[in-house]
Amino acid sequence: MIIDEIKNELLTLEKDKNIKILYAVESGSRAWGFESKNSDWDVRFIYVHQYDWYLSINEKKDNIEKMLPNDIDLSGWELKKSLLLFKKSNPPLLEWLRSPIIYKEEFRTATLLRNAVKSYFNPKSCLYHYLHMANGNYEAYFKSELVKLKKYFYVLRPILACCWIERTNEMAPMEFATLLQSEISDPVLKDKIKELLLKKKNGDELNTGERIKVIDDFIIEKLNYFKKFLFDFKFNNSINNDLLNTIFRDTLKEVWINS
């Protein structure tokens, strides 16, 4: 099985790199819930080095990337890098912490970070991230009357994430179905998206087809809305490193002294 292959590769990385993988999840379309049969496996992880690695003034590589057969894409961030990005409310990292597909969760680090999300969550930063993603994908893939239909999901998901964040002031869930159910009330629009989603998950290629007006109208409306919303959006938060420094030190102790 692919999942067994992923878990075995994570163990191999630990041995080869002399690290501990604290948390590893699926981060792409499979976690979002609109994968097709041929979708890649986008594995993301957080890892920690041994003490001595950190006791140096030298600049060192803080990420690991590896491509494997069967379209398995492995990419990991070192713990200190992860914490600095967490402090900035980095949306991909916040998504990892909410992934419904977890390959490995060892030690308390991921739980501690989940508990700290409210203290560091920056809705403005995340809204900008998702709006930029939605607008970029729309500009890239929807310039003609015939479009790649599967690309609708790569515009809709970040738009619905913006809707969730505006409504709740919390990080959006990864699952597309959850966002669809909570953020779209128009039954015609919802049914059309569900129809497209079912085709994609059933293995239909969803290659080129005519644009879907009800979805296009929704996308354009929301892109324009959130551009204006963010122009007027004010958010000030004062954060410090104390909690994240504690998580960093406690993780090193837990992994290399107590385990």
C-alpha positions as CSV (number, residue, x, y, z in Angstrom):
1,M,0.0,0.0,0.0
2,I,1.1,3.6,-0.7
3,I,0.5,4.6,2.9
4,D,2.8,1.9,4.2
5,E,5.4,3.0,1.7
6,I,5.1,6.6,3.0
7,K,5.4,5.5,6.6
8,N,8.4,3.4,5.8
9,E,10.1,6.2,3.9
10,L,9.6,8.5,6.9
11,L,11.4,6.0,9.1
12,T,14.2,5.7,6.6
13,L,14.6,9.5,6.6
14,E,14.9,9.5,10.4
15,K,17.7,7.0,10.2
16,D,19.5,8.6,7.2
17,K,19.3,12.2,8.4
18,N,19.6,11.5,12.2
19,I,16.4,13.3,12.9
20,K,13.1,12.7,14.5
21,I,9.9,13.4,12.6
22,L,7.4,14.9,14.9
23,Y,4.4,15.2,12.6
24,A,3.7,14.1,9.1
25,V,0.5,14.6,7.2
26,E,-1.2,14.7,3.7
27,S,-1.5,18.3,2.5
28,G,-2.8,18.3,-1.0
29,S,-6.0,17.3,-2.8
30,R,-6.3,14.1,-0.9
31,A,-6.5,16.0,2.4
32,W,-8.8,18.6,0.8
33,G,-11.2,15.9,-0.3
34,F,-11.2,16.4,-4.1
35,E,-8.6,13.9,-5.1
36,S,-8.9,11.8,-8.2
37,K,-7.5,8.3,-8.7
38,N,-4.3,9.6,-10.1
39,S,-3.7,12.4,-7.6
40,D,-0.2,12.9,-6.2
41,W,0.6,12.2,-2.6
42,D,1.7,15.4,-1.0
43,V,3.4,14.5,2.3
44,R,4.5,17.3,4.6
45,F,6.3,16.9,7.9
46,I,8.0,18.7,10.8
47,Y,11.3,17.3,12.1
48,V,13.9,18.1,14.7
49,H,17.6,17.6,14.8
50,Q,19.7,16.5,17.8
51,Y,21.0,19.1,20.2
52,D,24.4,19.6,18.6
53,W,22.9,20.6,15.3
54,Y,21.5,23.8,17.0
55,L,24.7,24.7,18.8
56,S,26.4,26.2,15.9
57,I,26.6,29.7,14.2
58,N,26.7,28.1,10.8
59,E,23.8,28.5,8.4
60,K,22.3,25.1,7.8
61,K,19.7,23.7,5.5
62,D,16.3,23.7,7.3
63,N,14.2,21.6,4.9
64,I,14.1,18.2,3.3
65,E,12.6,17.4,-0.1
66,K,12.4,14.1,-1.8
67,M,10.4,12.7,-4.7
68,L,9.6,9.0,-4.7
69,P,7.9,6.6,-7.2
70,N,4.1,6.4,-7.2
71,D,3.9,10.3,-7.3
72,I,4.9,10.6,-3.6
73,D,6.2,14.1,-2.9
74,L,7.9,14.4,0.5
75,S,8.7,17.8,1.9
76,G,9.6,18.7,5.5
77,W,10.5,21.7,7.6
78,E,12.9,21.7,10.5
79,L,11.3,22.6,13.9
80,K,12.9,26.1,14.3
81,K,11.9,27.1,10.8
82,S,8.4,25.7,11.5
83,L,8.0,27.8,14.7
84,L,9.2,31.0,13.0
85,L,6.6,30.4,10.3
86,F,3.9,29.5,12.9
87,K,4.6,32.9,14.5
88,K,3.7,34.5,11.2
89,S,0.5,32.5,11.0
90,N,1.8,30.7,7.9
91,P,-1.4,29.2,6.3
92,P,0.2,26.0,4.8
93,L,1.6,25.1,8.3
94,L,-1.7,25.9,10.0
95,E,-3.4,23.6,7.4
96,W,-0.9,20.8,8.2
97,L,-2.0,21.0,11.8
98,R,-5.6,20.4,10.7
99,S,-5.0,17.7,8.1
100,P,-7.5,14.8,8.3
101,I,-4.8,12.4,7.1
102,I,-2.0,11.9,9.6
103,Y,0.9,9.6,8.8
104,K,2.8,10.1,12.0
105,E,2.3,12.1,15.1
106,E,4.9,11.5,17.8
107,F,5.6,13.6,20.9
108,R,3.5,16.6,22.0
109,T,4.7,19.2,19.6
110,A,1.8,19.2,17.1
111,T,-0.7,19.3,20.0
112,L,1.1,22.2,21.6
113,L,1.0,24.1,18.3
114,R,-2.7,23.4,17.8
115,N,-3.4,24.7,21.3
116,A,-1.4,27.9,20.4
117,V,-3.1,28.7,17.1
118,K,-5.6,31.1,18.6
119,S,-2.7,33.2,20.1
120,Y,-0.9,33.5,16.9
121,F,-3.6,33.4,14.2
122,N,-3.6,36.4,11.9
123,P,-6.8,36.5,9.8
124,K,-5.5,39.3,7.6
125,S,-2.3,37.3,6.7
126,C,-4.4,34.2,5.9
127,L,-7.0,36.1,4.0
128,Y,-4.3,37.6,1.8
129,H,-2.8,34.1,1.2
130,Y,-6.0,32.5,0.1
131,L,-7.2,35.5,-2.0
132,H,-3.8,35.6,-3.8
133,M,-4.1,31.8,-4.4
134,A,-7.7,32.1,-5.7
135,N,-7.0,35.1,-7.9
136,G,-3.8,33.6,-9.3
137,N,-5.5,30.4,-10.2
138,Y,-8.4,32.2,-11.7
139,E,-6.2,34.4,-13.8
140,A,-4.1,31.4,-14.9
141,Y,-6.8,29.0,-15.9
142,F,-10.0,30.9,-16.7
143,K,-9.1,33.2,-19.6
144,S,-11.1,31.4,-22.3
145,E,-14.5,29.9,-22.7
146,L,-13.1,26.4,-22.6
147,V,-11.3,25.6,-19.3
148,K,-9.9,22.7,-17.4
149,L,-12.9,22.0,-15.2
150,K,-10.9,20.5,-12.3
151,K,-9.2,23.9,-11.8
152,Y,-12.5,25.2,-10.4
153,F,-11.6,23.5,-7.1
154,Y,-8.3,25.3,-6.9
155,V,-10.1,28.6,-7.1
156,L,-13.2,27.7,-5.0
157,R,-11.4,26.2,-2.1
158,P,-9.3,29.3,-1.2
159,I,-12.4,31.5,-1.8
160,L,-14.4,29.4,0.6
161,A,-11.5,29.5,3.1
162,C,-11.7,33.3,2.9
163,C,-15.5,33.1,3.6
164,W,-14.8,30.8,6.6
165,I,-12.2,33.1,8.1
166,E,-14.3,36.2,7.7
167,R,-17.3,34.5,9.3
168,T,-15.5,32.8,12.2
169,N,-12.2,34.7,12.7
170,E,-10.6,31.2,12.8
171,M,-8.4,29.1,10.5
172,A,-10.4,27.4,7.8
173,P,-10.7,23.6,7.8
174,M,-8.9,21.6,5.1
175,E,-11.9,19.6,3.9
176,F,-13.6,21.1,0.9
177,A,-16.9,19.4,1.7
178,T,-17.0,21.1,5.1
179,L,-16.3,24.5,3.5
180,L,-18.9,23.9,0.8
181,Q,-21.6,22.9,3.3
182,S,-21.0,25.8,5.6
183,E,-20.2,28.7,3.3
184,I,-22.5,28.3,0.3
185,S,-26.3,28.6,0.8
186,D,-27.4,28.9,-2.8
187,P,-28.8,25.4,-3.6
188,V,-28.3,25.8,-7.3
189,L,-24.6,26.7,-6.9
190,K,-24.0,24.1,-4.2
191,D,-25.6,21.3,-6.4
192,K,-23.5,22.3,-9.4
193,I,-20.3,22.2,-7.3
194,K,-21.3,18.9,-5.8
195,E,-21.9,17.5,-9.2
196,L,-18.4,18.5,-10.3
197,L,-16.9,17.1,-7.1
198,L,-18.6,13.8,-7.5
199,K,-17.3,13.4,-11.1
200,K,-13.7,14.2,-10.0
201,K,-13.8,11.8,-7.1
202,N,-15.3,9.1,-9.3
203,G,-12.3,9.3,-11.5
204,D,-13.6,11.4,-14.4
205,E,-10.8,13.2,-16.0
206,L,-12.6,16.6,-16.0
207,N,-10.5,17.8,-18.8
208,T,-11.5,20.8,-21.0
209,G,-15.1,21.9,-20.9
210,E,-17.3,25.0,-21.2
211,R,-17.2,27.4,-18.2
212,I,-20.0,27.0,-15.7
213,K,-21.7,30.4,-15.3
214,V,-23.2,30.0,-11.8
215,I,-19.7,29.1,-10.5
216,D,-18.0,31.8,-12.5
217,D,-20.4,34.4,-11.2
218,F,-19.8,33.3,-7.6
219,I,-16.0,33.4,-8.1
220,I,-16.0,36.9,-9.6
221,E,-18.3,38.2,-6.9
222,K,-16.2,36.9,-4.1
223,L,-12.8,37.9,-5.6
224,N,-14.1,41.5,-5.9
225,Y,-15.6,41.4,-2.5
226,F,-12.5,40.2,-0.7
227,K,-10.2,42.6,-2.5
228,K,-12.3,45.4,-1.1
229,F,-12.7,43.7,2.3
230,L,-8.9,43.4,2.7
231,F,-8.3,47.0,1.6
232,D,-10.4,48.2,4.6
233,F,-9.5,45.4,7.0
234,K,-7.6,46.4,10.1
235,F,-5.8,43.9,12.3
236,N,-3.3,44.5,15.0
237,N,-1.8,41.8,17.2
238,S,1.1,41.8,19.5
239,I,2.9,38.5,19.8
240,N,6.1,37.3,21.4
241,N,8.4,34.4,21.2
242,D,8.0,33.1,24.8
243,L,5.5,30.3,24.1
244,L,7.2,29.2,21.0
245,N,10.6,29.2,22.7
246,T,9.1,26.9,25.4
247,I,7.7,24.6,22.8
248,F,11.1,24.5,21.0
249,R,13.0,23.7,24.3
250,D,10.4,21.2,25.5
251,T,10.4,19.3,22.2
252,L,14.2,18.9,22.3
253,K,14.0,17.6,25.9
254,E,11.1,15.3,25.1
255,V,12.6,13.9,22.0
256,W,16.3,13.5,22.9
257,I,16.3,13.2,26.7
258,N,13.0,11.7,27.8
259,S,12.4,9.3,24.9
